[in-house]
């Protein structure tokens, strides 16, 4: 195998995909490559992926490598972190077999991942999850005890201009299968017109589907400038002590934002905000709700998420659940247009033969006599 292309590199995959161009080689440093990161690389149409770290460490069955391989994107794995000193942004490199060449010199080598071996490894990992699950549960309980303020009404909610009272709310996180979820519930969104909230990159997901978010909530590390500039209201998730690294980015864009100091994840505080502001229903797209989701996000437990769902669970539904119970109402004009189209097709077909033309002329003459036309 011989692949030659321009290289783009960044230790953080979510930063790399913002600037990499189709047909280029992505050089990342992403142990346990997750589904969302892999999906973003697929969307960027990279030529191949070179990972400085192991794409599968064995801690849990991460799906990122399978996503890339299923799309025909090759992965040269575990080439070593010193590749970031040997290759620079924009360098042309050549991958021959398992070696990386630059200026006719070998600069790194790794191991090609293949679908069969990846699937075998994932099956083995799934069979050995008990130890990881036990640690995850212990951490979840520990975090829950520290983050109990999330359900004890002691958090100060920021004032917002968006009116939540009595309205349905759609919370979009750019998590696994978010595109499929948004596609499924698009008729619901168009018909019900809920409040649209993007959690960080979830705002870009809404724009991708032609919707403008009413509110963006997050630490501002994975949302684009375009989304921020197109949203009327922004809330920056701050640490409980008030520190908010994401606020600087907002100020650099000459935008304004409110702070929401709170523990937990940005999607957790978004659900809380909608609940406390009187939302009638919260529909969640792409949110994280299981151990694998949280391990892929680098979190060792889900205490805040567990607590938040205890509190808002009575009005919280998953997007796919909505698609199964919601029947979009066909508007009258759609029915009229459909009927007219059907009649037009019938008339066009009938008019192709001589006997049908004679029949239609006779019918028209009878109507003229009957109605004195």
C-alpha positions as CSV (number, residue, x, y, z in Angstrom):
1,X,0.0,0.0,0.0
2,X,1.4,3.4,-1.0
3,X,-0.4,6.6,-0.1
4,X,1.0,10.1,-0.7
5,X,-0.7,13.3,0.4
6,X,-0.3,16.5,2.5
7,X,-0.4,16.0,6.3
8,X,-2.4,17.9,8.8
9,X,-1.7,17.1,12.5
10,X,-3.1,18.0,15.8
11,X,-3.0,16.1,19.2
12,X,-6.7,17.0,19.5
13,X,-8.9,15.4,16.9
14,X,-11.7,17.9,17.3
15,X,-9.4,20.8,16.5
16,X,-7.8,19.0,13.5
17,X,-11.1,18.4,11.7
18,X,-11.9,22.1,11.7
19,X,-9.1,22.8,9.2
20,X,-8.2,19.5,7.5
21,X,-9.1,19.4,3.8
22,X,-10.5,16.4,1.8
23,X,-7.8,14.0,0.6
24,X,-5.3,14.9,3.2
25,X,-3.7,12.6,5.8
26,X,-4.9,13.2,9.4
27,X,-2.2,12.7,12.1
28,X,-3.8,12.5,15.5
29,X,-2.9,11.5,19.1
30,X,-6.1,9.8,20.2
31,X,-6.0,6.7,22.4
32,X,-9.2,4.8,22.3
33,X,-10.5,6.6,19.2
34,X,-14.2,7.3,19.8
35,X,-17.2,7.1,17.5
36,X,-17.8,10.8,17.4
37,X,-14.2,11.7,16.6
38,X,-14.1,9.0,13.9
39,X,-17.4,10.3,12.4
40,X,-15.9,13.8,12.2
41,X,-12.9,12.5,10.3
42,X,-15.2,10.6,7.9
43,X,-17.2,13.8,7.3
44,X,-13.9,15.7,6.6
45,X,-13.2,13.1,3.9
46,X,-9.6,12.4,5.0
47,X,-7.5,10.2,2.9
48,X,-6.2,8.1,5.8
49,X,-5.6,8.4,9.6
50,X,-2.2,8.1,11.3
51,X,-2.6,7.7,15.1
52,X,0.4,8.4,17.4
53,X,-1.4,6.4,20.2
54,X,-3.2,3.0,20.2
55,X,-6.6,3.4,18.7
56,X,-7.8,0.6,20.9
57,X,-6.1,0.2,24.3
58,X,-8.4,-2.5,25.6
59,X,-10.1,-0.6,28.4
60,X,-13.5,-0.7,26.7
61,X,-14.9,-1.5,23.2
62,X,-14.5,1.9,21.5
63,X,-16.1,2.0,18.0
64,X,-14.0,4.7,16.3
65,X,-11.7,2.4,14.4
66,X,-14.6,0.4,13.0
67,X,-16.3,3.6,11.9
68,X,-13.2,4.6,9.8
69,X,-12.5,1.1,8.4
70,X,-16.2,0.7,7.4
71,X,-15.9,3.9,5.3
72,X,-12.7,2.6,3.6
73,X,-10.3,4.9,5.5
74,X,-7.0,3.2,6.4
75,X,-5.5,3.6,9.9
76,X,-1.8,3.4,10.6
77,X,-1.8,2.9,14.4
78,X,0.5,3.6,17.3
79,X,3.3,5.3,15.4
80,X,4.7,7.2,18.5
81,X,4.2,10.7,19.7
82,X,7.5,11.9,18.4
83,X,5.9,12.1,14.9
84,X,4.7,15.6,16.0
85,X,8.3,16.7,16.0
86,X,9.3,15.0,12.8
87,X,6.4,16.2,10.6
88,X,5.0,19.7,10.3
89,X,1.7,21.0,9.2
90,X,1.4,20.9,5.4
91,X,4.3,18.5,4.8
92,X,3.9,16.0,2.0
93,X,4.4,12.5,3.3
94,X,4.2,9.0,1.8
95,X,3.0,5.9,3.6
96,X,4.6,2.8,2.3
97,X,3.3,-0.4,3.9
98,X,3.6,0.4,7.6
99,X,6.2,3.1,7.3
100,X,5.9,6.9,7.0
101,X,8.4,8.6,4.6
102,X,9.3,12.3,4.4
103,X,11.9,13.5,1.9
104,X,12.9,9.9,1.2
105,X,13.6,9.3,4.9
106,X,11.6,7.0,7.2
107,X,10.3,9.1,10.1
108,X,7.9,6.6,11.8
109,X,6.3,3.3,11.5
110,X,3.2,1.6,13.0
111,X,0.7,-1.1,12.5
112,X,-2.2,-1.1,10.0
113,X,-5.5,-1.9,11.5
114,X,-7.8,-4.4,9.7
115,X,-11.5,-4.9,10.2
116,X,-11.2,-8.5,11.0
117,X,-8.6,-8.1,13.8
118,X,-10.4,-5.0,15.1
119,X,-13.7,-6.8,15.4
120,X,-12.0,-9.8,17.1
121,X,-10.3,-7.4,19.6
122,X,-13.6,-5.7,20.4
123,X,-15.4,-9.0,21.1
124,X,-12.6,-9.9,23.5
125,X,-12.8,-6.6,25.3
126,X,-16.6,-6.8,25.7
127,X,-16.1,-10.1,27.5
128,X,-13.8,-8.5,30.0
129,X,-15.7,-5.4,31.0
130,X,-16.6,-6.4,34.5
131,X,-13.6,-4.8,36.1
132,X,-14.0,-1.5,34.2
133,X,-17.7,-1.5,35.0
134,X,-17.0,-1.9,38.7
135,X,-14.6,1.1,38.7
136,X,-17.1,3.1,36.7
137,X,-19.9,2.4,39.2
138,X,-17.7,3.4,42.2
139,X,-16.7,6.6,40.5
140,X,-20.3,7.4,39.6
141,X,-21.4,7.1,43.2
142,X,-18.5,9.1,44.4
143,X,-19.2,11.9,41.9
144,X,-22.9,11.8,42.7
145,X,-22.2,12.5,46.4
146,X,-20.1,15.6,45.4
147,X,-22.6,16.9,42.8
148,X,-25.8,16.5,44.7
149,X,-26.5,20.2,44.5
150,X,-27.6,19.5,40.9
151,X,-30.9,18.1,42.3
152,X,-31.2,20.0,45.6
153,X,-32.2,23.4,43.9
154,X,-29.1,25.2,45.2
155,X,-27.7,26.1,41.7
156,X,-28.3,29.7,40.5
157,X,-29.8,29.5,37.1
158,X,-28.8,32.2,34.7
159,X,-31.5,34.6,33.3
160,X,-32.2,33.9,29.7
161,X,-34.3,35.7,27.0
162,X,-35.6,32.5,25.5
163,X,-39.1,31.6,26.8
164,X,-39.3,28.1,28.0
165,X,-42.6,28.1,30.0
166,X,-45.0,25.5,28.6
167,X,-42.9,24.8,25.5
168,X,-41.2,21.7,24.2
169,X,-37.4,21.9,24.1
170,X,-35.0,20.1,21.8
171,X,-31.5,19.6,23.3
172,X,-28.9,18.6,20.6
173,X,-25.5,17.1,21.5
174,X,-23.2,16.1,18.7
175,X,-22.9,12.6,20.1
176,X,-23.2,9.2,18.5
177,X,-25.9,8.9,15.8
178,X,-27.0,12.5,16.1
179,X,-27.5,12.8,12.3
180,X,-29.8,9.8,12.3
181,X,-31.8,11.1,15.3
182,X,-32.3,14.5,13.7
183,X,-33.3,13.0,10.5
184,X,-35.9,10.8,12.2
185,X,-37.5,13.6,14.2
186,X,-37.3,16.4,11.6
187,X,-41.1,16.2,11.0
188,X,-41.6,16.7,14.7
189,X,-39.3,19.8,14.8
190,X,-41.0,21.3,11.8
191,X,-44.5,20.8,13.1
192,X,-44.0,21.6,16.8
193,X,-41.4,24.3,16.6
194,X,-39.6,23.6,19.9
195,X,-36.9,25.7,21.6
196,X,-33.7,24.7,20.0
197,X,-30.6,24.3,22.2
198,X,-27.2,23.2,20.9
199,X,-24.7,21.9,23.4
200,X,-21.3,23.0,22.1
201,X,-21.0,21.3,18.7
202,X,-24.7,20.4,18.8
203,X,-25.3,24.0,17.6
204,X,-23.4,23.1,14.4
205,X,-25.6,19.9,14.1
206,X,-28.7,22.1,14.1
207,X,-27.2,24.4,11.4
208,X,-26.3,21.3,9.4
209,X,-30.0,20.5,9.2
210,X,-31.1,24.0,8.4
211,X,-32.1,25.1,11.9
212,X,-30.9,28.1,13.9
213,X,-30.3,27.4,17.6
214,X,-32.1,29.6,20.0
215,X,-29.4,29.0,22.7
216,X,-25.9,27.6,22.8
217,X,-24.7,26.1,26.1
218,X,-21.2,24.7,26.7
219,X,-17.6,25.3,27.4
220,X,-17.1,26.4,23.8
221,X,-14.4,24.0,22.9
222,X,-16.1,22.2,20.0
223,X,-18.6,24.7,18.5
224,X,-17.7,26.7,15.4
225,X,-17.4,30.5,15.2
226,X,-20.2,30.4,12.6
227,X,-22.6,28.8,15.0
228,X,-21.7,31.2,17.8
229,X,-22.3,34.2,15.5
230,X,-25.6,32.9,14.3
231,X,-27.1,32.3,17.8
232,X,-28.9,35.1,19.7
233,X,-27.9,33.8,23.2
234,X,-24.9,32.0,24.6
235,X,-24.3,30.4,28.0
236,X,-20.8,29.4,29.0
237,X,-20.5,26.5,31.3
238,X,-18.1,27.5,34.1
239,X,-16.4,25.6,36.9
240,X,-18.2,25.7,40.3
241,X,-15.6,28.3,41.5
242,X,-16.5,30.6,38.6
243,X,-13.6,30.0,36.3
244,X,-14.8,29.9,32.7
245,X,-12.0,29.3,30.1
246,X,-14.5,29.3,27.3
247,X,-15.5,32.9,28.0
248,X,-12.3,34.3,26.4
249,X,-13.2,32.8,23.0
250,X,-16.6,34.5,23.2
251,X,-15.0,37.8,24.0
252,X,-12.4,37.4,21.2
253,X,-15.4,37.1,18.8
254,X,-16.9,40.3,20.2
255,X,-19.9,38.4,21.5
256,X,-21.6,38.4,24.8
257,X,-22.5,35.4,27.0
258,X,-23.8,34.6,30.4
259,X,-22.1,32.2,32.8
260,X,-23.5,29.1,34.4
261,X,-21.2,27.9,37.2
262,X,-22.0,24.2,37.9
263,X,-20.5,20.8,38.2
264,X,-21.2,18.0,35.7
265,X,-21.3,18.1,32.0
266,X,-22.6,20.8,29.7
267,X,-25.5,18.6,28.5
268,X,-26.5,18.0,32.2
269,X,-26.8,21.7,33.0
270,X,-28.7,22.3,29.7
271,X,-31.3,19.7,30.7
272,X,-31.5,21.3,34.2
273,X,-31.9,24.8,32.7
274,X,-34.8,23.7,30.4
275,X,-36.4,21.9,33.3
276,X,-36.1,24.8,35.8
277,X,-37.3,27.3,33.3
278,X,-40.6,25.4,32.9
279,X,-40.2,23.3,29.7
280,X,-43.2,21.2,28.9
281,X,-41.1,18.4,27.3
282,X,-37.4,17.9,26.7
283,X,-36.4,15.9,23.7
284,X,-32.7,14.8,23.7
285,X,-30.6,14.1,20.6
286,X,-27.1,12.6,20.8
287,X,-26.8,12.8,24.6
288,X,-24.6,10.5,26.6
289,X,-26.3,8.0,28.8
290,X,-24.2,4.8,29.2
291,X,-20.8,3.8,30.4
292,X,-19.2,3.6,26.9
293,X,-20.4,7.1,26.1
294,X,-18.7,8.5,29.2
295,X,-15.5,6.5,28.8
296,X,-15.2,7.9,25.3
297,X,-15.6,11.4,26.7
298,X,-12.8,10.7,29.1
299,X,-15.0,10.7,32.2
300,X,-14.6,7.9,34.8
301,X,-18.1,8.2,36.1
302,X,-21.6,9.7,35.3
303,X,-22.7,11.0,38.7
304,X,-24.0,14.3,37.4
305,X,-25.9,12.7,34.6
306,X,-27.4,10.1,36.9
307,X,-28.6,12.9,39.3
308,X,-29.9,15.1,36.5
309,X,-32.0,12.4,35.0
310,X,-33.4,11.5,38.3
311,X,-34.7,15.1,38.5
312,X,-35.9,15.8,34.9
313,X,-36.8,12.2,33.9
314,X,-40.6,12.9,34.1
315,X,-40.4,15.2,31.0
316,X,-37.3,13.8,29.3
317,X,-37.5,11.6,26.2
318,X,-35.0,10.3,23.7
319,X,-35.3,11.5,20.1
320,X,-35.9,8.0,18.8
321,X,-38.8,7.6,21.3
322,X,-40.4,10.7,19.9
323,X,-40.2,9.4,16.3
324,X,-42.0,6.2,17.4
325,X,-44.9,7.9,19.2
326,X,-45.2,11.1,17.2
327,X,-47.4,11.1,14.1
328,X,-46.8,14.2,12.0
329,X,-50.0,16.0,11.1
330,X,-50.4,16.4,7.3
331,X,-51.4,19.9,6.6
332,X,-54.5,20.5,4.3
333,X,-52.5,22.2,1.6
334,X,-50.3,19.1,1.3
335,X,-53.3,16.9,0.8
336,X,-54.8,19.2,-1.8
337,X,-51.5,19.4,-3.7
338,X,-51.1,15.6,-3.6
339,X,-54.7,15.1,-4.9
340,X,-54.2,17.7,-7.7
341,X,-50.9,16.0,-8.7
342,X,-52.7,12.6,-8.9
343,X,-55.5,14.0,-11.0
344,X,-53.0,15.7,-13.4
345,X,-51.1,12.4,-13.8
346,X,-54.3,10.5,-14.6
347,X,-55.4,13.1,-17.2
348,X,-52.0,13.2,-18.8
349,X,-52.0,9.4,-19.2
350,X,-55.5,9.2,-20.5
351,X,-54.9,11.9,-23.1
352,X,-52.2,9.8,-24.8
353,X,-54.8,7.6,-26.6
354,X,-57.4,8.5,-29.2
355,X,-60.3,6.9,-27.5
356,X,-59.5,8.7,-24.2
357,X,-59.3,12.0,-26.0
358,X,-62.7,11.4,-27.6
359,X,-64.1,10.4,-24.3
360,X,-62.8,13.6,-22.5
361,X,-64.2,15.8,-25.4
362,X,-67.6,14.1,-25.0
363,X,-67.5,14.6,-21.2
364,X,-66.6,18.2,-21.7
365,X,-69.5,18.8,-24.1
366,X,-72.0,17.2,-21.7
367,X,-70.7,19.4,-18.8
368,X,-71.2,22.5,-21.0
369,X,-74.8,21.5,-21.8
370,X,-75.5,20.6,-18.1
371,X,-74.1,23.8,-16.7
372,X,-75.0,26.1,-19.6
373,X,-71.3,27.0,-20.2
